[in-house]
Amino acid sequence: MEMTGRPGFRFQYSLRTLFVVTAIAALLLVPVAWVAREAALRAVILAERDRAVAVEARYRDVINAQTGSVLSTAVSSSSAGGGDPSEAIARKAEKAPTIRPDVVEQLVRENSELKKKVEQLHREIERLKGAKAKG
């Protein structure tokens, strides 16, 4: 029995075919990557919102324990006033007569630290985008 052609290779594809198939697969997976990116962004936003709500609830509990009265939520008053929740909390703290200043100072300090961290992350993202654009 005589073998013709190359032995052992039944299917052979050119490099061009491999590139075309890879490009088509990448184009078909773009929507999947986009949806995954949107889901990740949504998770980050929801986590940050939950953190802000938890901080507000902790503040409200402290104020309620000190004054014995029920403090309305700062988020609902801030959405009507157009400010962010931390500003509404600061306004409530200024109006309340028996608030312990150390608690308010701690919350303000935590808020400023978080803002600095967000700014650092934003700068890092911009730096990485710039490096990616150059490279």
C-alpha positions in Angstrom: 0.0 0.0 0.0 1.5 3.3 -1.1 0.7 6.6 0.7 0.4 9.7 -1.3 0.6 13.2 0.2 1.7 13.9 3.7 1.1 11.3 6.3 -0.7 12.0 9.6 -2.3 15.4 8.6 -5.9 14.9 7.6 -7.1 18.5 8.1 -4.9 21.4 7.4 -5.8 25.1 7.5 -3.9 28.0 6.4 -2.7 30.7 8.8 -5.0 33.2 7.1 -8.0 30.9 7.9 -6.9 30.8 11.5 -6.8 34.6 11.6 -10.2 35.0 10.0 -11.8 32.6 12.4 -10.2 34.3 15.4 -11.4 37.7 14.2 -14.9 36.5 13.7 -15.0 34.9 17.1 -13.7 38.1 18.7 -16.4 40.2 16.9 -19.1 37.8 18.1 -17.9 38.0 21.7 -17.8 41.8 21.9 -21.5 42.0 23.1 -20.7 39.5 25.8 -17.7 41.5 27.0 -19.8 44.7 26.9 -22.6 43.1 29.1 -20.0 41.8 31.5 -18.5 45.3 31.8 -21.9 46.9 32.4 -22.6 44.3 35.1 -19.3 45.0 36.8 -20.0 48.8 36.8 -23.5 48.3 38.1 -22.1 46.1 41.0 -19.6 48.8 41.9 -22.3 51.5 41.9 -24.7 49.4 44.0 -22.0 48.6 46.5 -21.1 52.3 46.8 -24.8 53.2 47.3 -25.2 50.5 49.9 -22.1 51.8 51.7 -23.5 55.3 51.8 -26.9 54.1 53.0 -25.1 52.1 55.8 -23.1 55.2 56.9 -26.3 57.2 56.9 -28.1 54.6 59.0 -25.2 54.4 61.4 -25.3 58.2 61.7 -29.1 58.2 62.2 -28.9 55.5 64.9 -26.3 57.6 66.8 -28.3 60.7 66.6 -31.5 58.9 67.6 -29.8 57.4 70.6 -28.4 60.7 71.7 -31.5 62.8 71.2 -34.3 60.3 71.7 -36.0 61.6 68.6 -36.4 60.1 65.1 -34.2 61.7 62.5 -35.6 61.6 59.0 -33.4 60.1 56.2 -30.9 62.4 54.7 -31.2 60.8 51.3 -34.8 61.7 50.8 -34.2 65.3 52.0 -31.0 65.5 49.8 -32.8 64.4 46.7 -35.3 67.2 47.1 -32.6 69.7 47.9 -30.3 68.6 45.1 -27.2 67.8 47.3 -25.4 64.6 48.0 -26.2 62.6 51.2 -23.0 63.7 53.0 -24.0 67.4 52.7 -27.5 66.6 54.0 -26.0 64.7 56.9 -23.8 67.7 57.7 -26.8 70.0 57.6 -28.7 67.8 59.9 -25.7 67.7 62.3 -25.5 71.5 62.3 -29.2 71.8 63.2 -29.4 69.1 65.9 -28.7 70.6 69.3 -27.3 67.6 71.2 -25.0 65.9 68.7 -21.7 64.8 69.9 -19.1 66.6 67.9 -16.6 63.8 67.9 -19.1 61.5 66.0 -19.7 64.1 63.4 -16.0 64.8 63.1 -15.3 61.1 62.6 -18.0 60.9 59.9 -16.6 64.0 58.1 -13.1 62.6 58.4 -14.2 59.2 56.9 -16.1 61.0 54.1 -13.0 63.1 53.2 -10.8 60.0 53.3 -13.2 58.2 50.9 -13.3 61.2 48.6 -9.5 61.2 48.5 -9.4 57.5 47.7 -11.9 57.9 44.9 -9.9 60.8 43.4 -6.7 58.6 43.6 -8.5 55.8 41.9 -9.8 58.2 39.2 -6.2 59.5 38.6 -4.9 55.9 38.4 -7.6 55.0 35.8 -6.7 58.1 33.7 -3.0 57.2 34.0 -3.6 53.6 32.8 -5.8 54.9 30.0 -3.0 57.2 28.9 -0.4 54.4 29.1 -2.7 52.1 27.1 -3.1 54.8 24.4 0.6 55.3 24.1 1.4 51.6 24.0 
